[in-house]
Amino acid sequence: METQFEKVPSNVQEVPGRAETLQAARERLSQTLSGVSEQARHAAQYADRTVHNNPWTSIGVGFGLGVVIGALVALAASSRNSG
């Protein structure tokens, strides 16, 4: 009598149509990652140009974000200690 495990193919390539599906998914993933990488590269170039064109504004924004994040962390820490 044949068991369930003997029916399962040992290789994905043995399943009809499955290899094409996996290959198509792999190609779509590659294209998506390529697009995301390109967008990230453009965003980094834009940020670099902006910081170089407005250094003091960039320092002010960084300082402001640091203060806000620090205040949120301090608030979270104090609420944890009191609760």
PEVENKA-V53799 format. One record per pair of residues at least 12 apart in sequence whose ideal C-beta (glycine too) atoms are under 8 Angstrom apart, sorted by the first residue. I is the first residue (numbers start at 1). J is the second residue. D is the distance in whole Angstrom. If there is no record, write none. Layout:
I_J_D / I_J_D
This chain:
none
